[in-house]
């Protein structure tokens, strides 16, 4: 088929969808099949579908008794399934007009929900650079100063909410990818260090006091919750975990001969651990730096706080596990020796 015939066939597919004769998924399958057979005419046909999407943006949505067919959703999902959505999705923002009520309504009801859905459903088709650029577009409408600089004096609150939802979706996807890479790296390290006991071993978890395990668990739950992320909450929980771990260790190390008499500050507790040679000076500096980063992260929003706190959560968890593993060895070395008997 030539270009004109392909466009005619695409029109028939879209028209039957708008009449309620083809469901959304069936319509998308038909368009993808048509594009697959188009071969050299694929690019012109994609441009034609893009034009249909743009022409639908300022038009009132079609409402039938049984459904609300949407050319906007169908074309966006078709592009996404084919891995052709990055450039069109960014270009959509060029055609957004905040003072056109119907167009804004279509963005709220169709464009943004579809964009969020395909970002989750076709993650492999979207690069990290694209996600970062898309998030920048969201921030343009979420930041009052940027809106004023762009000459936007009014914006529908529902559209602002939609931009927040899109930004949050992007951040959750970025966080998920970061976590996967982190876990992959940790798995490689564990495989290369076969002498290290897995951190999730049941016997080892029982050695950690409940208050510490609870704080770590709550921090992890907060990291994975949907919506807005508050780094201060997670930072406070991680700091509490470190504080309680040091207190628990000192309770075990302190003795009449070497009592702990320092202030109720974590720096003083780490100093005692260093004096008892439970940690080295270099380890004290590193742990102090981790504690400091968590404290600052708890009160200042960084570029990617969720990713930062995830890294700190894994670091703190590993650190606490190290302390209690070391405590077990330390108690064995320093346990009172029973009287030795000589063989007869």
Secondary structure per residue as TSV (DSSP state, phi and psi in degrees):
chain	resnum	aa	ss	phi	psi
A	1	X	-	360.0	143.9
A	2	X	-	-84.9	-179.1
A	3	X	H	-60.8	-42.5
A	4	X	H	-64.5	-40.6
A	5	X	H	-66.7	-38.5
A	6	X	H	-64.1	-40.6
A	7	X	H	-66.3	-39.0
A	8	X	H	-62.6	-42.0
A	9	X	H	-65.3	-40.5
A	10	X	H	-63.1	-40.3
A	11	X	H	-60.7	-42.1
A	12	X	H	-63.4	-40.5
A	13	X	H	-63.6	-46.3
A	14	X	H	-68.9	-38.6
A	15	X	H	-64.3	-41.6
A	16	X	H	-66.2	-31.3
A	17	X	H	-67.4	-45.2
A	18	X	H	-66.3	-23.3
A	19	X	T	-86.6	-1.2
A	20	X	T	82.6	13.1
A	21	X	S	-88.5	-20.5
A	22	X	S	-126.9	130.6
A	23	X	-	-69.7	163.7
A	24	X	H	-57.7	-50.0
A	25	X	H	-63.6	-38.9
A	26	X	H	-67.5	-38.8
A	27	X	H	-63.2	-43.6
A	28	X	H	-62.9	-43.5
A	29	X	H	-59.7	-41.1
A	30	X	H	-65.2	-40.9
A	31	X	H	-67.1	-41.6
A	32	X	H	-63.9	-40.1
A	33	X	H	-63.2	-40.5
A	34	X	H	-65.1	-42.6
A	35	X	H	-66.4	-32.8
A	36	X	H	-66.5	-36.8
A	37	X	H	-82.3	-11.8
A	38	X	H	-69.8	-30.0
A	39	X	G	53.2	-111.6
A	40	X	G	-65.9	-19.9
A	41	X	G	-91.8	8.7
A	42	X	H	-63.4	-47.3
A	43	X	H	-61.4	-47.1
A	44	X	H	-60.4	-36.2
A	45	X	H	-69.2	-38.4
A	46	X	H	-61.5	-41.6
A	47	X	H	-64.2	-36.4
A	48	X	H	-65.7	-44.1
A	49	X	H	-63.1	-37.8
A	50	X	H	-60.6	-41.6
A	51	X	H	-63.2	-37.0
A	52	X	H	-65.3	-38.2
A	53	X	H	-63.5	-47.2
A	54	X	H	-62.8	-38.4
A	55	X	H	-69.5	-25.2
A	56	X	H	-82.2	-21.6
A	57	X	H	-57.0	-45.5
A	58	X	T	-88.6	6.9
A	59	X	S	-99.1	147.9
A	60	X	-	-60.9	144.2
A	61	X	-	-65.7	149.0
A	62	X	-	-80.3	129.6
A	63	X	-	-124.7	114.1
A	64	X	-	-103.0	172.2
A	65	X	S	-63.8	-35.8
A	66	X	S	-104.1	-14.2
A	67	X	-	-162.9	175.2
A	68	X	-	-125.6	82.4
A	69	X	-	-63.6	146.1
A	70	X	-	-140.5	116.7
A	71	X	H	-64.5	-35.9
A	72	X	H	-58.9	-51.1
A	73	X	H	-65.4	-42.9
A	74	X	H	-61.7	-47.0
A	75	X	H	-68.6	-41.4
A	76	X	H	-61.7	-43.7
A	77	X	H	-69.6	-34.0
A	78	X	H	-63.9	-47.3
A	79	X	H	-59.0	-42.6
A	80	X	H	-65.1	-44.0
A	81	X	H	-64.5	-30.5
A	82	X	H	-84.5	-6.0
A	83	X	T	74.6	27.3
A	84	X	-	-116.2	22.0
A	85	X	H	-95.9	-17.9
A	86	X	H	-59.4	-54.7
A	87	X	H	-64.1	-48.2
A	88	X	H	-58.7	-40.7
A	89	X	H	-62.4	-40.7
A	90	X	H	-68.0	-37.5
A	91	X	H	-68.5	-25.0
A	92	X	H	-56.1	-34.7
A	93	X	G	-66.7	-26.3
A	94	X	G	-65.0	-31.3
A	95	X	G	-94.5	3.4
A	96	X	-	-76.2	132.5
A	97	X	-	-128.2	112.1
A	98	X	T	-67.7	-18.8
A	99	X	T	-100.1	14.6
A	100	X	-	-110.0	100.4
A	101	X	H	-55.6	-43.0
A	102	X	H	-67.0	-43.5
A	103	X	H	-62.3	-43.4
A	104	X	H	-61.4	-41.5
A	105	X	H	-61.4	-41.2
A	106	X	H	-66.2	-34.1
A	107	X	I	-65.0	-44.1
A	108	X	I	-66.5	-43.2
A	109	X	I	-91.0	-24.5
A	110	X	I	-125.5	-53.9
A	111	X	I	-62.4	-55.9
A	112	X	H	-66.9	-47.9
A	113	X	H	-58.4	-39.2
A	114	X	H	-67.2	-40.9
A	115	X	H	-61.6	-44.6
A	116	X	H	-62.0	-45.0
A	117	X	H	-60.9	-45.3
A	118	X	H	-75.9	-25.0
A	119	X	H	-63.4	-41.2
A	120	X	H	-73.1	-42.1
A	121	X	H	-76.6	-24.7
A	122	X	T	-131.3	51.1
A	123	X	G	-54.9	-37.2
A	124	X	G	-68.1	-14.4
A	125	X	G	-91.0	2.1
A	126	X	S	-126.7	125.7
A	127	X	-	-79.2	163.6
A	128	X	H	-63.8	-38.2
A	129	X	H	-63.1	-39.4
A	130	X	H	-63.5	-45.4
A	131	X	H	-60.1	-40.9
A	132	X	H	-63.6	-43.4
A	133	X	H	-65.7	-38.8
A	134	X	H	-65.4	-37.9
A	135	X	H	-65.8	-36.5
A	136	X	H	-61.0	-40.7
A	137	X	H	-61.8	-41.1
A	138	X	H	-61.3	-44.6
A	139	X	H	-61.5	-28.9
A	140	X	H	-57.5	-37.7
A	141	X	H	-93.1	-11.8
A	142	X	H	-94.8	-19.6
A	143	X	-	-97.7	122.0
A	144	X	H	-58.7	-42.9
A	145	X	H	-64.3	-43.3
A	146	X	H	-65.2	-37.0
A	147	X	H	-63.9	-41.6
A	148	X	H	-64.3	-41.6
A	149	X	H	-63.2	-30.5
A	150	X	T	-84.7	-0.8
A	151	X	T	78.8	19.1
A	152	X	-	-90.9	106.9
A	153	X	-	-92.4	-17.0
A	154	X	-	-148.9	142.4
A	155	X	-	-145.6	132.2
A	156	X	-	-54.8	128.2
A	157	X	H	-60.0	-30.6
A	158	X	H	-69.1	-32.7
A	159	X	H	-69.6	-39.6
A	160	X	H	-60.4	-42.5
A	161	X	H	-62.3	-40.6
A	162	X	H	-62.6	-39.3
A	163	X	H	-66.2	-37.1
A	164	X	H	-63.4	-42.5
A	165	X	H	-64.5	-39.4
A	166	X	H	-66.4	-44.4
A	167	X	H	-61.7	-43.4
A	168	X	H	-62.8	-38.3
A	169	X	H	-63.2	-43.0
A	170	X	H	-62.0	-44.5
A	171	X	H	-65.2	-36.0
A	172	X	H	-66.9	-39.0
A	173	X	H	-66.2	-45.0
A	174	X	H	-61.7	-40.9
A	175	X	H	-63.8	-43.1
A	176	X	H	-62.1	-41.6
A	177	X	H	-66.7	-40.5
A	178	X	H	-63.0	-42.4
A	179	X	H	-64.5	-40.1
A	180	X	H	-61.5	-43.8
A	181	X	H	-64.7	-38.8
A	182	X	H	-64.8	-43.8
A	183	X	H	-66.9	-37.4
A	184	X	H	-63.4	-40.9
A	185	X	H	-65.8	-42.2
A	186	X	H	-64.2	-38.4
A	187	X	H	-63.7	-41.4
A	188	X	H	-62.3	-42.2
A	189	X	H	-64.5	-41.4
A	190	X	H	-64.0	-40.3
A	191	X	H	-66.0	-31.8
A	192	X	H	-82.6	-14.6
A	193	X	-	-120.9	73.0
A	194	X	T	-66.8	-15.2
A	195	X	T	-80.8	-12.4
A	196	X	S	-84.4	125.9
A	197	X	-	-71.4	134.6
A	198	X	-	-53.8	138.7
A	199	X	T	-69.9	-19.9
A	200	X	T	-95.6	13.8
A	201	X	-	-64.4	136.9
A	202	X	H	-61.8	-40.6
A	203	X	H	-62.8	-40.4
A	204	X	H	-70.8	-38.3
A	205	X	H	-60.6	-30.8
A	206	X	T	-67.8	-19.1
A	207	X	T	-77.7	-18.5
A	208	X	S	-86.1	127.0
A	209	X	-	-55.4	148.4
A	210	X	H	-59.7	-38.7
A	211	X	H	-63.5	-34.4
A	212	X	H	-74.3	-47.3
A	213	X	H	-59.9	-37.6
A	214	X	H	-65.6	-44.5
A	215	X	H	-63.2	-42.5
A	216	X	H	-63.7	-40.6
A	217	X	H	-65.4	-41.9
A	218	X	H	-66.4	-37.2
A	219	X	H	-63.0	-41.2
A	220	X	H	-66.8	-39.6
A	221	X	H	-62.3	-41.3
A	222	X	H	-65.5	-35.5
A	223	X	H	-62.2	-33.4
A	224	X	H	-100.8	3.7
A	225	X	-	-72.8	154.6
A	226	X	S	-77.8	158.0
A	227	X	S	84.4	-153.6
A	228	X	-	-63.2	141.6
A	229	X	-	-113.3	129.0
A	230	X	-	-105.7	104.5
A	231	X	H	-63.8	-24.6
A	232	X	H	-65.6	-40.4
A	233	X	H	-62.1	-50.1
A	234	X	H	-64.7	-40.5
A	235	X	H	-61.7	-42.1
A	236	X	H	-62.7	-40.2
A	237	X	H	-66.6	-40.1
A	238	X	H	-67.3	-40.4
A	239	X	H	-64.6	-40.5
A	240	X	H	-60.3	-40.8
A	241	X	H	-59.9	-45.0
A	242	X	H	-65.3	-44.7
A	243	X	H	-58.5	-49.0
A	244	X	H	-67.4	-34.9
A	245	X	H	-64.2	-44.1
A	246	X	H	-64.2	-40.2
A	247	X	H	-61.7	-45.3
A	248	X	H	-63.4	-40.2
A	249	X	H	-66.5	-43.0
A	250	X	H	-64.5	-36.6
A	251	X	H	-58.0	-34.9
A	252	X	H	-79.6	-33.4
A	253	X	H	-83.8	-31.3
A	254	X	-	-64.8	139.2
A	255	X	-	-148.1	165.7
A	256	X	S	-55.7	-32.9
A	257	X	S	-78.5	-27.1
A	258	X	S	-139.9	68.2
A	259	X	-	-74.6	155.1
A	260	X	-	-88.5	122.3
A	261	X	-	-125.7	17.0
A	262	X	-	-80.2	176.7
A	263	X	-	-72.8	165.8
A	264	X	S	-83.5	59.7
A	265	X	S	-131.7	146.0
A	266	X	H	-66.4	-32.7
A	267	X	H	-61.5	-40.2
A	268	X	H	-67.3	-38.1
A	269	X	H	-65.5	-41.2
A	270	X	H	-64.8	-34.5
A	271	X	H	-61.5	-40.3
A	272	X	H	-64.8	-42.8
A	273	X	H	-61.9	-35.5
A	274	X	H	-69.9	-42.0
A	275	X	H	-62.8	-34.9
A	276	X	T	-82.0	3.2
A	277	X	T	60.3	30.9
A	278	X	S	-81.8	-33.6
A	279	X	S	-127.6	155.6
A	280	X	-	-88.0	162.6
A	281	X	H	-56.2	-39.2
A	282	X	H	-65.4	-41.2
A	283	X	H	-65.1	-38.4
A	284	X	H	-59.2	-43.5
A	285	X	H	-63.1	-42.7
A	286	X	H	-65.5	-46.7
A	287	X	H	-64.6	-35.2
A	288	X	H	-64.0	-39.8
A	289	X	H	-65.6	-40.8
A	290	X	H	-62.8	-45.7
A	291	X	H	-59.9	-42.0
A	292	X	H	-65.2	-42.5
A	293	X	H	-63.2	-41.9
A	294	X	H	-62.5	-40.9
A	295	X	H	-63.9	-43.4
A	296	X	H	-70.2	-38.9
A	297	X	H	-63.6	-28.5
A	298	X	T	-70.4	-17.3
A	299	X	T	-122.4	-6.7
A	300	X	S	-131.8	132.0
A	301	X	-	-79.1	118.6
A	302	X	-	-90.3	-178.8
A	303	X	T	-61.3	-42.1
A	304	X	T	-134.5	72.8
A	305	X	H	-62.1	-36.9
A	306	X	H	-63.8	-43.6
A	307	X	H	-64.8	-40.8
A	308	X	H	-62.3	-45.8
A	309	X	H	-69.3	-33.9
A	310	X	H	-60.0	-45.9
A	311	X	H	-61.3	-42.8
A	312	X	H	-67.2	-35.5
A	313	X	H	-62.0	-45.2
A	314	X	H	-67.4	-37.3
A	315	X	H	-65.5	-47.0
A	316	X	H	-65.0	-41.8
A	317	X	H	-59.8	-46.6
A	318	X	H	-63.4	-38.6
A	319	X	H	-63.7	-45.4
A	320	X	H	-65.3	-40.0
A	321	X	H	-62.3	-39.8
A	322	X	H	-60.4	-44.9
A	323	X	H	-59.5	-46.6
A	324	X	H	-76.1	-29.8
A	325	X	H	-65.5	-42.4
A	326	X	H	-66.9	-36.4
A	327	X	H	-61.3	-40.6
A	328	X	H	-60.5	-43.0
A	329	X	H	-68.9	-38.4
A	330	X	H	-63.8	-42.3
A	331	X	H	-65.3	-35.7
A	332	X	H	-66.6	-40.7
A	333	X	H	-70.0	-32.4
A	334	X	H	-104.9	9.4
A	335	X	S	-68.5	144.8
A	336	X	-	-59.5	133.9
A	337	X	-	-85.7	137.5
A	338	X	-	-77.6	160.8
A	339	X	-	-64.3	131.2
A	340	X	-	-78.6	142.2
A	341	X	-	-107.6	141.9
A	342	X	-	-91.6	139.2
A	343	X	-	-67.2	144.6
A	344	X	-	-88.6	360.0
